[in-house]
């Protein structure tokens, strides 16, 4: 009897549990979502799909769109095209095209905004000159000084060495104590050495001269005491004793046989040189010819290197010249004149002339500041 009673109670407990489970399931499906006993909506509370009308937003209407009569401005980004100049190699290395009104390869005077053109390698593993070959990283502890020249911090006296445009060392065994910037394919270089003196070990210049990009010494057998840096046009001043003369990067004398008392220039901007021969001065162009044949001056002020004008003197007469004109103002002879970067100034009596080098016009005023016609 006791076992039967236990089975009956167990069966009753199971039936009660099933009933509770069924009642809970039914209430979950019928209680509204705002009821405290559940949060799931019934089928009757489910949101219906919105109609097409309800999908419309504030900027939509039933009207057909009208034809757009507005034109896109020429400078709109929508009118720009990929462009590049002839000197560029877009999509090779670090080079990239720009955007402009004209597409494809454009003329040099056509704008192409954002274009990235080839540039010298910086030896960091990227291809900046866009030749398809990345600039190789330099040896550890070395860095690029200027195009073709690198240096390191080792313990020797000569830290500089040559590299190619792709940053490969030209000759790992060749070192220099100094290398100037390469111009016209050449540079001034010097090598140091240590010597023993009563004051200890001192450094002195063992060799100084001109080298090319391969490290070869030029002007073998030439006799000069010193030589200056070359200009962009490949001209430099060499000195022998108290005389000077001009040499070229291709190992020639610019003015064969000429020796001057004083050599000024050339400058990288225009290559013009001013020489003193005895007591007179005259100008030489980068081709070695006299700028104004036969013209000799007692004094000069200004040198064309910052502007196009210079003041020269013959006896007590002073006047203005230009690189392309031996007498800019034939009717003006100044008591004194000088040229600066901004302008030239000349005086005649109490009148002051301020001359603009760009358009070669002048404004005349008196020393008292009163305007005269």
C-alpha positions in Angstrom: 0.0 0.0 0.0 2.8 2.4 0.9 4.5 1.8 -2.5 1.2 2.4 -4.4 0.7 5.6 -2.5 4.1 6.8 -3.4 3.5 6.1 -7.2 0.2 7.9 -7.0 1.8 11.0 -5.5 4.6 11.0 -8.0 2.2 10.8 -10.9 0.1 13.6 -9.4 3.2 15.8 -9.1 4.1 15.2 -12.7 0.6 16.1 -13.9 0.6 19.3 -11.8 4.0 20.3 -13.3 2.8 19.8 -16.8 -0.3 21.9 -16.1 1.8 24.7 -14.7 4.1 24.7 -17.7 1.1 24.8 -20.1 -0.5 27.7 -18.3 2.8 29.7 -18.3 3.3 29.1 -22.1 -0.2 30.3 -22.9 0.1 33.5 -20.8 3.4 34.4 -22.5 1.7 34.4 -25.9 -1.4 36.4 -24.8 -0.1 39.0 -22.4 0.3 42.5 -24.1 3.9 43.9 -24.2 3.1 46.5 -21.5 2.0 43.9 -19.0 4.1 43.3 -16.0 4.0 39.5 -16.6 5.7 39.5 -20.0 7.3 41.6 -22.7 6.7 39.7 -26.0 3.9 40.9 -28.2 1.2 38.6 -29.4 0.2 38.2 -33.0 -2.5 40.9 -32.6 0.1 43.4 -31.3 2.7 42.9 -34.0 3.4 46.0 -36.1 2.2 45.7 -39.6 4.5 46.4 -42.6 4.4 50.1 -43.5 2.8 51.0 -46.7 4.6 52.6 -49.6 3.1 56.0 -48.6 4.6 55.6 -45.1 8.0 54.9 -46.6 8.2 58.4 -48.1 10.5 60.9 -46.4 10.1 64.6 -46.1 12.2 65.2 -49.3 10.1 62.8 -51.4 7.0 63.7 -53.3 4.6 62.3 -55.9 5.7 64.9 -58.5 8.0 63.8 -61.3 11.5 65.5 -60.9 12.0 68.4 -63.2 15.0 68.7 -65.6 18.0 70.2 -63.8 18.8 73.5 -65.5 21.8 74.4 -63.3 25.3 73.8 -64.8 28.2 72.4 -62.8 31.0 75.1 -62.3 34.2 74.6 -64.2 36.2 74.3 -61.0 33.9 71.8 -59.5 35.6 68.5 -58.4 33.1 66.7 -60.6 34.7 68.3 -63.7 38.4 67.4 -62.8 40.3 64.6 -64.4 43.5 62.7 -63.7 46.5 64.5 -65.2 50.3 64.6 -65.2 53.1 66.4 -66.8 55.6 65.0 -69.3 58.4 64.8 -66.6 56.2 62.6 -64.4 55.8 58.9 -64.3 52.6 58.4 -62.5 51.9 55.2 -60.5 55.6 54.3 -60.5 57.3 54.5 -57.2 56.1 57.5 -55.1 54.9 59.5 -58.2 51.2 60.2 -58.5 49.0 62.1 -61.0 47.1 65.2 -60.0 43.7 66.6 -60.9 43.0 69.2 -63.5 40.6 70.4 -66.1 42.6 68.6 -68.8 43.1 64.9 -68.5 46.1 62.7 -69.4 49.6 64.2 -70.1 49.3 68.0 -70.1 51.7 70.8 -71.2 54.1 72.3 -68.7 52.0 75.5 -68.2 48.8 73.6 -67.5 47.9 73.3 -63.8 47.6 69.8 -62.3 46.9 70.1 -58.6 48.2 67.5 -56.2 50.6 65.9 -58.7 53.7 64.3 -57.1 56.7 64.6 -59.4 60.0 62.6 -59.4 62.5 63.8 -56.8 66.0 62.7 -55.6 66.2 59.5 -53.6 66.5 59.9 -49.8 67.9 56.4 -49.4 65.1 55.1 -47.1 64.0 52.2 -49.3 61.4 54.1 -51.3 61.5 55.0 -55.0 61.2 58.8 -55.1 62.8 59.3 -58.6 60.2 56.9 -59.9 62.5 54.9 -62.1 61.2 51.6 -60.8 64.1 51.0 -58.4 63.8 51.9 -54.8 66.6 53.8 -53.2 68.5 51.3 -51.1 68.9 52.0 -47.4 72.3 53.2 -46.5 74.6 51.2 -44.2 73.9 51.4 -40.5 75.1 54.6 -39.0 75.1 56.5 -42.3 72.8 59.1 -43.8 72.4 61.1 -47.0 74.0 64.6 -46.9 73.0 65.7 -50.4 72.5 64.1 -53.8 75.4 61.6 -54.4 77.0 62.2 -51.0 76.6 60.3 -47.7 78.5 60.2 -44.5 78.9 58.0 -41.4 80.2 58.5 -37.9 83.0 56.1 -37.7 86.3 56.9 -36.0 88.3 57.8 -39.1 89.1 61.3 -40.3 87.3 60.8 -43.5 83.5 60.2 -43.0 82.1 61.1 -46.5 81.5 58.6 -49.3 79.8 58.7 -52.7 76.5 57.0 -53.6 74.6 56.5 -56.8 71.2 58.1 -57.4 69.8 54.8 -56.1 71.8 55.1 -52.9 74.3 52.3 -53.7 77.9 53.1 -52.4 80.1 53.9 -55.3 83.3 52.6 -53.6 83.1 51.4 -50.0 86.9 51.8 -49.6 87.0 55.4 -50.8 86.4 58.0 -48.1 86.7 61.8 -48.0 87.1 64.3 -45.3 84.8 66.7 -47.2 82.7 66.7 -50.3 80.8 69.8 -51.6 77.5 69.6 -53.3 77.7 68.2 -56.9 77.0 70.8 -59.6 77.4 70.1 -63.3 78.5 66.6 -62.3 81.5 67.6 -60.2 82.3 68.5 -56.6 85.2 69.8 -54.5 86.6 67.1 -52.3 89.4 66.8 -49.8 91.0 64.1 -47.7 92.6 64.4 -44.3 95.5 62.7 -42.6 96.9 62.8 -39.1 100.5 63.9 -38.5 102.7 63.9 -35.4 103.8 67.3 -34.1 105.4 68.6 -30.9 101.8 69.6 -30.0 100.5 66.1 -30.6 98.7 64.5 -33.5 97.1 67.1 -35.7 94.9 66.8 -38.8 95.9 68.3 -42.2 94.6 68.2 -45.7 96.3 65.5 -47.6 94.6 66.2 -50.9 92.1 68.7 -52.3 90.7 68.9 -55.8 87.8 68.1 -58.1 86.1 64.7 -58.4 83.2 63.4 -60.5 80.3 61.2 -59.5 82.4 58.1 -59.8 85.1 59.5 -57.4 87.7 60.0 -60.0 90.1 63.0 -59.4 90.0 65.5 -62.3 92.4 68.1 -63.5 95.4 65.8 -63.2 98.6 67.8 -63.7 96.9 71.2 -63.4 98.8 73.7 -61.3 96.5 75.7 -59.0 96.8 76.5 -55.3 93.1 76.3 -54.6 89.8 76.0 -56.4 86.3 77.2 -55.4 82.9 75.5 -55.8 81.4 75.1 -59.2 78.3 77.0 -60.3 75.3 75.3 -61.9 76.8 76.1 -65.2 80.0 74.2 -64.4 82.4 77.1 -63.8 84.8 77.6 -60.8 87.6 80.0 -59.8 91.1 78.6 -59.5 94.0 80.5 -58.0 97.7 80.4 -58.6 99.7 82.8 -56.4 98.1 86.2 -56.6 96.3 85.5 -59.8 93.0 83.8 -60.6 91.3 82.2 -63.6 88.2 80.2 -64.5 88.0 76.5 -65.2 85.1 74.4 -66.4 83.7 71.0 -65.2 84.9 69.4 -68.4 88.5 70.3 -67.6 89.0 73.4 -69.7 90.0 77.0 -69.1 87.0 79.2 -69.6 89.1 82.1 -71.0 92.3 80.3 -72.2 95.5 81.9 -71.0 93.7 84.7 -69.1 94.9 85.5 -65.6 93.2 88.2 -63.5 94.0 90.2 -60.4 90.6 89.5 -58.9 87.7 87.1 -59.8 84.2 87.6 -58.5 81.6 84.9 -59.2 80.3 83.0 -60.9 77.0 82.8 -59.0 74.5 80.0 -59.4 71.7 82.3 -60.5 73.1 83.5 -63.8 76.8 82.5 -64.1 78.1 86.0 -64.8 81.6 86.9 -63.5 83.2 90.2 -62.7 87.0 90.3 -63.2 89.6 92.9 -62.5 92.4 93.2 -65.0 94.9 95.8 -64.0 93.0 98.9 -63.0 89.8 98.1 -65.0 86.9 95.8 -64.5 84.6 94.0 -66.9 82.0 91.3 -67.0 82.3 87.8 -68.4 79.4 85.5 -69.4 79.2 81.8 -68.6 80.5 81.0 -72.1 83.7 82.9 -71.4 82.9 85.8 -73.7 82.8 89.4 -72.5 79.3 90.5 -71.7 79.9 93.9 -73.3 83.0 93.6 -75.5 85.5 96.4 -75.1 83.6 98.0 -72.1 85.9 98.7 -69.2 84.8 100.2 -65.9 86.6 101.9 -63.0 84.0 100.8 -60.4 81.0 98.6 -60.2 78.2 98.3 -57.6 75.7 95.5 -57.9 76.5 92.2 -59.6 73.3 91.0 -61.3 73.2 88.1 -58.9 70.1 89.3 -57.1 68.5 91.4 -59.8 69.0 92.4 -63.4 70.7 95.8 -62.9 74.1 97.0 -61.8 75.7 100.5 -61.3 79.0 101.1 -63.0 81.4 104.1 -63.1 83.7 105.6 -65.7 85.6 108.5 -64.3 83.1 110.8 -62.7 80.1 109.3 -64.6 78.0 106.7 -63.1 75.1 104.9 -64.8 72.9 101.8 -64.8 73.5 98.7 -66.9 71.6 95.4 -67.3 72.7 91.9 -68.4 71.2 92.6 -71.8 71.7 96.4 -72.0 75.1 98.3 -71.5 73.2 101.5 -70.8 69.6 101.3 -69.5 69.1 105.1 -69.2 71.3 106.9 -71.7 70.1 110.3 -70.5 70.9 109.7 -66.9 74.4 110.1 -65.5 74.5 110.0 -61.7 76.8 111.6 -59.2 76.5 108.4 -57.1 74.5 105.2 -57.4 74.2 101.7 -55.9 72.0 98.6 -56.3 70.5 96.4 -53.6 68.3 93.3 -53.8 65.1 95.4 -54.0 66.2 98.3 -56.3 68.9 100.7 -57.5 69.2 104.3 -56.2 71.0 107.1 -58.0 71.5 110.8 -57.2 71.9 113.9 -59.5 72.3 117.0 -57.5 69.4 117.2 -55.1 67.3 114.6 -57.0 67.0 111.0 -56.0 66.1 108.3 -58.5 64.7 105.0 -57.2 64.8 102.4 -60.0 62.8 99.2 -60.1 64.9 96.3 -61.5 61.9 94.3 -62.8 60.3 96.8 -65.2 63.3 99.2 -65.3 61.3 102.3 -64.4 62.2 104.9 -61.9 60.6 107.5 -59.5 62.3 110.8 -59.1 62.1 112.7 -55.8 64.0 115.6 -54.2 66.1 115.1 -51.1 63.5 117.2 -49.3 60.9 114.6 -50.2 58.9 116.8 -52.7 57.7 115.0 -55.8 59.0 116.4 -59.1 57.7 115.6 -62.6 
